[in-house]
C-alpha cells in the first residue's frame, strides 16, 4: 500500500499543486473582474429603468468608449508577462519589475489624450454607422462623462497585474468592492436626482463611473506604498526616469495585445450596430443578453489572467513541463467557472432578462421577449469563450502575442462578423442570426488559439 509520502510524489501531485496555486491568485482575480465589471452592470441595470431608448443610447456609448479603452488596455496587460517572467527568473529582481510597471503607466498616460479625441465625435461616428439619431445624440455626453475615468481604469489594470504577480490579489478585490458600492450610490444620486442632487440620467451614470475608477486607482497606489511585499519594489520612486529598453519591450508586447483585445471585444460591440439597423428593441435586448454573457465571462477572465501569470512564472524559470501544466489547468478551470452563469442563462432566460427591465411595463414586452430568446444562444458559446480567453492569456504569459493577434482577426472579422451580418441583415432569422455569427467566431478562435498554445508549449530546449 502506498504511503502518504509516496502518494505526494505521484504524477497527480504537481497538477494538484498547480491547481491550488492558480486558485490562490485566480479566485480573487476572478472576483475582482466580476465586481469591477459590475460597475458597468450597475449602470445598465439603473439606466434600464429610464427606458429602452436610454438603454440603447448607453449601449452605443459603451461601444465607442470601450473601443478606445481596448487600445489602452494593451500597455496595461503587457505589464503582466514582463513582471511574471522577471520574477520567475529571479524573485529578487525588483528593478526589472519597477521599470516594467513604470513604463506601462507611462504608455497609458501617453495614449489617453490621443484616444480621447475620438470621444468628441461620438454622435457623428454613430450616425455614420447607421444608428438612429436619438440614441446617437444621447450617447455622446454619456461617453464624455465616462472619458474622465479612462486613465484611472487602465491604471487599475496595470497595478492589479503587478500585484497578481507577487500574489497580492485580495486587496484589489476589497478596493474594487468599495469602488463598486461607491458607483452604485453615485448612480442613485446622479441618475435619478435623489437627495437634492441634479437628475443627470446618462451623464450622471458616466460621472459616477469615472469617480469610482479614480477612487480605485488612488486606493491601489496607497496600498502599494504601504504594504510590505509591494513596497519593496518602490514602484513610484524616480517615476519620471525613463527606461528605453523596458519601454521598447512593453510597446512590442502592448500593441499586439491591444489589437487582439480590440478584435475580440469589438466583434460583440459591433454587433450592436447590426442590431441598431434591425431595430431599437433588438439593440436594447442585445445589450441585456451581452451584459449577461460578459458577466459569465468575468470569472474565467480573472482565472485566465492568473493562468497567464503562472505560465509566465514557469517560463521565466525555464520549466517547460510547468508551462504546459499551468496552461492546461487554466483552460479547464475557466471552462468550469463560466458554466455557473451559462447554465442559468440557458435554463431560466426570462427570469434573468426580467432583472434588467420592468416586466410589468407593457412597453418592455418586446425587449424582454427578444432578450429571453438571445440568452440561450449566448450561453452555448460559453465553452468556446472560456477556452479562447484562457489559451490567449497563456500565450501572453509566454510573450507570444503576434500570431494570436492575427488568429483573432481571422476568427472574429473574417468568420464571426461576416456570418453575423449575413444572417442578421439578409436572412429571415434576423437578430437571432447575429448571435450565431458570434458563436462561429468564438468557436474558430478557441480551436486555433488552443492549437497555437499546444504547439508553443511543447517541451523544447528553448524553455
C-alpha positions in Angstrom: 0.0 0.0 0.0 1.4 3.4 -0.9 2.2 5.7 2.0 1.1 9.3 2.3 4.6 10.4 1.3 4.6 8.2 -1.7 1.2 9.4 -2.8 2.5 13.0 -2.7 5.1 12.1 -5.3 2.7 10.6 -7.8 2.2 12.4 -11.2 -1.0 14.0 -9.9 0.9 15.9 -7.2 2.2 18.7 -9.5 -1.2 19.1 -11.1 -2.9 19.5 -7.8 -0.3 22.0 -6.7 -0.7 23.9 -9.9 -4.5 23.9 -9.5 -4.2 25.2 -5.9 -1.7 27.8 -7.0 -4.0 29.0 -9.7 -7.0 29.2 -7.4 -4.9 31.1 -4.8 -4.5 34.1 -7.1 -7.2 33.3 -9.7 -10.3 33.3 -7.4 -9.5 36.8 -6.0 -8.7 38.0 -9.5 -11.9 36.5 -10.9 -14.0 38.0 -8.2 -12.2 41.3 -8.8 -13.1 41.1 -12.5 -16.6 40.2 -11.6 -17.0 43.1 -9.2 -15.3 45.6 -11.5 -17.5 44.6 -14.3 -20.5 45.1 -12.1 -19.8 48.8 -12.3 -21.0 48.6 -15.8 -23.7 46.1 -14.9 -25.0 48.5 -12.2 -25.0 51.2 -14.9 -27.0 49.1 -17.3 -29.5 48.0 -14.6 -30.1 51.5 -13.4 -30.1 53.1 -16.8 -32.6 50.4 -17.9 -35.1 51.9 -15.5 -35.1 55.0 -17.7 -36.5 53.0 -20.6 -35.3 51.3 -23.8 -34.1 54.5 -25.5 -31.8 55.3 -22.7 -30.5 51.7 -22.6 -29.9 51.7 -26.3 -28.0 55.0 -26.0 -25.8 53.7 -23.2 -25.2 50.6 -25.4 -23.9 52.8 -28.3 -21.8 54.9 -25.9 -20.2 51.9 -24.3 -19.2 50.5 -27.7 -17.3 53.7 -28.7 -15.8 54.1 -25.2 -14.5 50.6 -25.0 -13.1 50.6 -28.5 -10.7 53.2 -27.2 -10.3 51.6 -23.8 -9.1 48.4 -25.5 -6.3 50.1 -27.3 -5.1 51.5 -23.9 -5.6 48.0 -22.4 -2.6 46.7 -24.3 0.1 48.5 -22.2 -1.8 47.6 -19.0 -1.9 44.0 -19.9 1.7 43.9 -21.2 2.9 44.6 -17.6 1.8 41.1 -16.6 4.2 38.9 -18.7 7.1 41.3 -18.2 6.7 41.2 -14.4 5.9 37.5 -14.1 8.8 36.3 -16.3 11.2 38.7 -14.5 10.1 37.2 -11.1 10.2 33.7 -12.4 13.8 34.1 -13.4 14.8 36.0 -10.2 12.3 36.7 -7.4 14.5 39.5 -6.1 14.7 41.4 -9.4 12.8 44.4 -8.2 14.4 46.8 -10.7 13.1 45.0 -13.8 9.6 44.8 -12.2 9.7 48.5 -11.3 10.7 49.5 -14.8 8.0 47.4 -16.4 5.2 48.9 -14.3 6.6 52.4 -14.7 6.8 52.2 -18.5 3.3 50.6 -18.5 1.9 53.6 -16.7 3.9 56.0 -18.9 2.5 54.4 -22.0 -1.1 54.6 -20.7 -0.6 58.3 -20.0 0.7 59.0 -23.5 -2.2 57.1 -25.1 -5.0 58.8 -23.2 -5.1 62.2 -25.0 -4.9 60.5 -28.4 -7.7 58.1 -27.6 -9.9 60.8 -26.0 -10.1 62.8 -29.2 -12.4 60.1 -30.6 -15.0 60.7 -27.9 -15.7 64.2 -29.2 -17.2 62.7 -32.3 -19.3 60.0 -30.7 -22.6 61.2 -32.3 -21.1 61.6 -35.8 -19.5 58.1 -35.6 -22.8 56.5 -34.5 -24.6 58.2 -37.3 -22.0 57.2 -39.9 -22.5 53.7 -38.8 -26.2 54.0 -39.5 -27.5 54.3 -35.9 -30.8 56.0 -35.0 -30.5 59.8 -34.5 -31.8 59.9 -30.9 -29.6 57.2 -29.3 -26.6 58.7 -31.2 -27.2 62.1 -29.8 -27.8 60.8 -26.2 -24.7 58.7 -26.3 -22.1 61.5 -26.8 -22.5 63.3 -23.4 -22.5 59.9 -21.7 -19.2 58.9 -23.3 -17.6 62.3 -22.5 -18.5 61.7 -18.8 -17.0 58.2 -18.9 -13.8 59.5 -20.6 -12.6 61.2 -17.4 -12.3 57.8 -15.8 -10.4 56.2 -18.6 -6.8 56.7 -17.4 -7.7 55.5 -13.9 -9.5 52.4 -15.2 -6.4 51.5 -17.2 -4.1 52.3 -14.3 -6.1 49.9 -12.1 -5.5 47.1 -14.6 -1.7 47.7 -14.7 -1.4 47.8 -10.9 -3.5 44.8 -10.4 -1.4 42.8 -12.8 1.7 43.8 -10.8 0.0 42.7 -7.6 -1.1 39.4 -9.1 2.5 38.5 -10.0 3.6 39.0 -6.4 0.5 37.1 -5.1 -1.3 40.1 -3.6 -4.8 39.8 -5.0 -7.1 40.2 -2.0 -6.5 44.0 -1.5 -7.5 44.8 -5.1 -10.7 42.8 -4.6 -11.6 44.7 -1.5 -10.8 48.0 -3.2 -12.9 47.2 -6.2 -15.8 46.1 -4.0 -15.7 49.5 -2.2 -15.4 51.3 -5.6 -18.5 49.5 -6.9 -20.5 50.3 -3.9 -19.5 54.0 -4.4 -20.5 53.8 -8.0 -24.0 52.4 -7.1 -24.5 55.2 -4.6 -23.4 57.9 -7.0 -25.6 56.4 -9.7 -28.6 56.6 -7.4 -27.8 60.2 -6.6 -26.9 61.4 -10.1 -29.0 59.4 -12.5 -32.3 59.9 -10.6 -31.5 63.2 -8.8 -32.0 61.8 -5.2 -31.2 63.7 -2.0 -31.3 67.0 -3.9 -28.6 66.1 -6.5 -29.3 67.1 -10.1 -31.1 64.5 -12.2 -28.4 63.9 -14.9 -29.6 60.5 -16.2 -27.0 59.1 -18.6 -24.4 61.8 -17.9 -24.8 61.0 -14.2 -24.0 57.4 -14.8 -20.8 58.4 -16.6 -19.7 60.7 -13.9 -20.4 58.1 -11.2 -18.3 55.5 -13.1 -15.4 58.0 -13.6 -15.3 58.9 -9.9 -15.3 55.2 -9.0 -12.4 54.4 -11.3 -10.4 57.3 -9.8 -11.1 56.2 -6.3 -10.0 52.6 -7.1 -6.7 53.8 -8.7 -5.6 56.0 -5.9 -6.6 53.4 -3.3 -4.3 50.9 -5.1 -1.5 53.4 -5.2 -1.8 53.9 -1.4 -1.9 50.2 -0.8 1.2 49.5 -2.9 3.1 52.2 -1.0 2.1 50.8 2.4 2.0 47.0 2.1 5.4 45.4 2.8 5.6 42.9 -0.1 4.7 45.5 -2.7 6.5 48.4 -1.0 9.9 46.8 -1.6 9.6 47.3 -5.3 9.4 51.1 -4.9 7.2 51.4 -7.9 6.8 55.1 -7.8 10.3 56.1 -7.0 12.1 58.0 -9.8 8.9 57.8 -11.7 10.0 60.4 -14.3 13.1 58.4 -15.1 12.7 56.5 -18.5 14.0 53.0 -19.2 14.0 52.8 -23.0 14.8 49.0 -23.1 11.7 48.2 -21.0 9.6 50.7 -22.9 10.6 49.1 -26.2 9.7 45.6 -24.9 6.4 46.9 -23.5 5.4 48.6 -26.7 6.3 45.5 -28.7 4.0 43.4 -26.5 1.3 46.0 -25.9 0.3 46.9 -29.5 -0.5 43.2 -30.5 -2.3 42.7 -27.2 -4.3 45.9 -27.7 -5.3 44.9 -31.2 -6.1 41.4 -30.1 -8.4 42.8 -27.4 -9.9 45.2 -29.9 -10.6 42.5 -32.5 -12.2 40.3 -29.8 -14.3 42.8 -27.9 -15.4 44.9 -30.9 -16.9 41.8 -32.5 -19.5 41.8 -29.8 -19.8 45.6 -29.7 -20.0 45.9 -33.5 -23.0 43.6 -33.3 -24.7 46.4 -31.5 -24.6 48.4 -34.8 -26.1 45.4 -36.6 -28.9 45.3 -34.1 -29.4 49.0 -34.5 -30.0 48.5 -38.2 -32.7 45.9 -37.3 -34.4 48.0 -34.6 -34.1 49.8 -31.3 -35.8 47.0 -29.4 -33.4 44.5 -30.8 -30.5 46.7 -29.8 -31.7 47.1 -26.3 -32.4 43.3 -26.0 -28.9 42.6 -27.3 -27.4 44.8 -24.7 -29.2 42.8 -22.0 -28.0 39.5 -23.3 -24.5 40.8 -24.0 -24.3 42.0 -20.4 -25.2 38.6 -19.1 -22.7 36.9 -21.4 -20.0 39.4 -20.3 -20.9 38.7 -16.6 -20.4 35.0 -17.2 -17.0 35.8 -18.8 -15.6 37.7 -15.8 -14.6 34.9 -13.5 -12.9 32.9 -16.4 -11.2 36.1 -17.4 -9.8 36.6 -13.9 -8.7 32.9 -13.8 -7.2 33.1 -17.2 -5.2 36.2 -16.2 -3.9 34.2 -13.2 -3.1 31.4 -15.6 -1.1 33.8 -17.7 0.9 34.8 -14.6 1.5 31.2 -13.7 2.7 30.4 -17.3 4.9 33.5 -17.2 6.5 32.4 -13.9 7.1 28.9 -15.3 8.6 30.3 -18.5 10.9 32.7 -16.5 12.1 29.7 -14.5 12.7 27.7 -17.7 10.2 25.0 -16.6 8.8 23.6 -19.8 6.6 21.0 -18.1 5.3 23.6 -15.7 4.3 25.9 -18.6 2.1 23.3 -20.2 0.7 22.2 -16.8 -0.2 25.8 -15.9 -1.9 26.3 -19.3 -4.0 23.1 -19.2 -5.1 23.8 -15.6 -6.1 27.3 -16.6 -8.2 26.2 -19.5 -10.1 23.5 -17.6 -10.7 25.9 -14.7 -12.0 28.6 -16.9 -14.4 26.2 -18.7 -15.8 25.1 -15.3 -16.1 28.6 -14.0 -18.1 30.0 -16.9 -20.8 27.4 -16.5 -22.0 28.9 -13.2 -23.6 31.7 -15.2 -24.1 30.0 -18.6 -26.3 27.2 -17.2 -28.9 29.6 -15.6 -28.8 31.7 -18.7 -29.8 28.6 -20.7 -32.4 27.3 -18.3 -34.2 30.5 -17.0 -33.6 33.2 -19.6 -36.9 35.0 -18.9 -36.2 35.4 -15.3 -32.7 36.8 -16.0 -34.0 39.2 -18.6 -36.5 40.5 -16.1 -33.7 41.7 -13.9 -32.8 44.4 -16.5 -36.2 45.7 -17.5 -39.5 46.1 -15.6 -41.6 43.1 -16.7 -44.8 44.7 -15.5 -44.4 47.5 -18.0 -46.1 46.5 -21.3 -43.7 48.8 -23.2 -40.8 46.4 -22.3 -42.6 43.2 -23.5 -40.9 43.1 -26.9 -37.4 43.7 -25.5 -37.9 41.1 -22.8 -39.1 38.5 -25.3 -36.1 39.2 -27.6 -33.6 39.1 -24.7 -35.1 35.8 -23.5 -34.5 34.3 -26.9 -31.0 35.6 -27.2 -29.8 34.3 -23.8 -29.7 30.5 -24.5 -27.7 31.1 -27.7 -25.2 33.3 -25.7 -24.9 30.5 -23.1 -24.0 27.9 -25.7 -20.8 29.7 -26.8 -19.7 30.0 -23.2 -17.5 26.9 -23.6 -15.6 28.4 -26.6 -15.4 31.8 -24.9 -13.7 30.3 -21.8 -11.3 28.2 -23.9 -10.2 31.1 -26.2 -9.6 33.5 -23.4 -7.5 31.1 -21.3 -5.5 30.0 -24.3 -4.9 33.6 -25.3 -3.8 34.6 -21.8 -1.4 31.6 -21.5 0.2 32.7 -24.8 0.7 36.2 -23.4 2.4 34.7 -20.4 4.9 33.2 -23.0 5.1 36.7 -24.6 3.6 35.1 -27.8 1.4 37.9 -29.0 1.8 38.4 -32.7 0.3 35.3 -34.2 -2.6 35.3 -31.7 -3.4 38.8 -32.9 -3.7 37.5 -36.5 -5.7 34.5 -35.3 -8.3 36.7 -33.5 -8.6 38.9 -36.6 -9.3 36.0 -38.8 -11.7 34.4 -36.3 -13.7 37.4 -35.5 -13.6 39.6 -38.6 -13.3 37.1 -41.4 -15.6 34.5 -39.8 -17.6 35.9 -36.9 -18.7 39.3 -38.2 -19.5 38.4 -41.8 -21.6 35.5 -40.6 -23.4 37.8 -38.1 -24.0 40.4 -40.7 -25.3 38.0 -43.4 -27.6 36.1 -41.1 -28.8 39.2 -39.2 -29.4 41.5 -42.2 -30.1 39.3 -45.1 -31.9 36.2 -43.8 -35.3 35.7 -42.2 -33.8 34.8 -38.8 -32.8 38.4 -38.3 -31.4 39.4 -34.9 -31.0 35.7 -33.8 -28.6 35.2 -36.7 -26.3 37.8 -35.3 -25.8 35.6 -32.3 -25.0 32.5 -34.4 -22.3 34.6 -36.1 -20.7 35.4 -32.7 -20.8 31.7 -31.9 -19.0 30.9 -35.2 -16.2 33.4 -34.4 -15.7 32.2 -30.9 -15.5 28.6 -31.9 -12.9 29.4 -34.6 -10.8 31.4 -32.1 -11.0 28.7 -29.5 -9.7 26.0 -31.8 -6.9 28.0 -33.4 -5.6 29.5 -30.2 -5.6 26.2 -28.4 -3.7 24.7 -31.3 -1.1 27.5 -31.1 -0.8 27.1 -27.4 -0.2 23.4 -27.7 2.5 24.0 -30.3 4.4 26.7 -28.5 4.2 25.0 -25.0 5.6 21.7 -26.2 8.8 20.7 -24.3 11.9 22.1 -26.0 15.3 23.3 -25.1 14.2 26.9 -25.6 12.5 26.8 -22.2 
